[in-house]
Amino acid sequence: MKTRKSQVLSGLDVLVRDDLAPLRGRSIALLAHAASVSRDLRNILDIFLENGLRVVRVFGPEHGFWAVAQDMEPVGAHPAYAGIEFVSLYGTTEQSLTPGPEHFEGVDLLVCDLLDVGSRYYTFVNSVVFAVEAAARAGVESLILDRPNPLGGVHIEGPLLEPGFESFVGLVPVPVRHGLTLAELVCFAFVHRGGNPVNLPGIVPCEGWKRALWWDQTGLPWVLPSPNMPTLDTATVYPGGCLIEGTTLSEGRGTTRPFELFGAPGLDGAKLAEAIGPVPGAILRPLQFKPTFQKHAGVICGGVQIHVTDRAHFRSWNLMIHAFSAILNLWPDRFGWRTDAYEFVREIPAFDLLAGSSSVREALENGVDPDELIAEQTFPAATWLETSEPFRLYE
């Protein structure tokens, strides 16, 4: 069955249609990456330069402007276009995540255009929050070019982030799958973190997007925003799949289907699929795979591949809670929690940063029934709708 497509315009497309009028005569700092493209796949920086706009500085988020660096790999200054300074917002220290006052010298407008994938962990939203806050301190206006949430804006998954567990993979109390667009979430975070509403960024909204639309129903092209987010399928399993990063299991990095595959050496995929049981909206296919880099590189792993058959009913976060519970029961000696520093944080386990608290990990360790854990941890959708309503831009 073919997916019916709408003719949605991203914020960038709207800006181009209107001849980039709000940017004429401005000195621009641009926060963008490889997925910052128009409907005809032209990169935003090329569009700006071809139209004679004055781009003083370009900020690159995690993975770099061209999305070539792996996760948590420090990114240096990108080779500059002639006359344009490139600044990495993902270096070797936590301080590198935020632009300094010197980065706004000669600038009177910060323009942000990044593709988010609808999960709290994805760091691009937080890069925009930090940049907008820094711009406000420097007296520089900000403008966000919005893009649809690839997973739509209807369903949510998982718990809220709890106080004390803030990090670059979670700044503010939102569910794991939050249902907001980049601009909506940035404004929510800006205000929650104490920003003066007077300094809220300007927004160029999408046109034609409704919250029920998934990315492949918009007519917009998909460009991978990071090396391990190659497709919409990846984004669909990511709300639960990213939790695997906080364990010793392989999340499929080093394969061609990251986050859709998971497992570890010594696991039996058939037994794992049987222990997890039926998954609403998906089939778990037992398999073996060999990552080419990162966890278990060069070693054959047993595990499963997630084949989503009905994305309207599939909940990746719920699936992974069942998966962790099953693996802890069947192969406790093959499973562990990640202990090294994660996104510049050493004091809090990586899994807790991702889950938003220690309670999920502790419940799994104590053998709490996964369905009980899911019911306890899933934040009520109606409450989240009420909380986020002031920041929602679309029907």
Steps between C-alpha positions, in 0.01 A plus 500: 500500500639839404519767767287799409719807495411859574686802369641626826743791499775513759589834655790522255268438205267775622793736537625423146151544355485843663836597348682475837353840585555488881873441443577773251745755635583292809835364620428134561637224720358168378452181704436224247613160373479266203126443541426874486373474144214634293244283324732485198792386722702820496693562820403811694849652493523473123154655470600792720825563315344466155247766599763744618431477874777596737592190701769591752526176693371140482446284808513122462323274756597150613618289201616817324355713225515211252391232754812289458619460862379208710314545829697679772790554259641852549464714191751764402436814298374401157702608198344837429336628190698801388460784748275310744611386843384152607460431872443155649238475774620151589863502602694328777341678798152575626576871456533443125126431477414868547612789276705765673440876484777530243303279262232768468736784416391660174172302509148637542298184426541133592317266258446139612390216274558143623306179442388347830372140515239525776686338793620685809853360475578648160739785568415745222213663690733566791760654269234744381394575860858577603558713190177698543579562867852616410365726227253657744783574744692664214200711397460312171161396360432136411286346228409129483401344168268223612471146363240228559550245775585188295292280736197726484371702791229276642656218704740519793716235664685458826543704818590862566855600577532544878690785671866417556533296179540789257768458234563553131267205432223656706471860619140539610208283624349364181407139414746289303284525188357848538298569185631857460683664213844650545366855539228394744743310720766772491247759618376265773859442618595869478215603728538203736869586548408852608531686173312826470205443263585837346813334361324197352633428153305595195361205304432430136244219537443214259203532269257213442623280786245344731598305808374168364748510209816292509803618305435275199151653467634854464664476159825628654825316423678311779868584542674314780566756777765280666698196386282250688163652411485393134124456460160575647494134610798577722323798655192285564690253721726765655282599801573162655805403300716781630468358852730220382784754492487494881575125507767261378268370229566601140240738362604403148757771447751367253221336297278636226188490727596686820240488781288257299746225598607432857671220687832379637739205474349190656136602464253271324273712284223242483487463877508877541210554259300228676570649844395848389180363351266666248585863426210725397575639156824309441661161440832404660712293263781298663836548331875525540701809410858623524562869576793649311571763768414607855348238735600140421676608181593196291314259730186312399199602711172321549189711514197616309400748233190713557269496199231762554173390339257754649670815618178648638498233771874438537666636814876461491551604864262230622674239285842577644377479860380146420828424323720613790286303745528185288876530453558560872300184574657278234858627470590714802869429440475636145342829598636806678443872541735740324746643753718741300430870462204582281439839338746671737342348815687253722306508826168364367473171306433544131183294520359727771575811294310348208212366707477829688535349846651202685161340561477314169842336544432416864164344416658284229774391739235406759302291255189718489249371247562694175131576446476643851813706438364635170169594663678675785751688287298606193401863540127563440441630149215728609720666763780554249256649250384748762856584608629555147189665355631862534793412274318303228493666159303247295161329499 
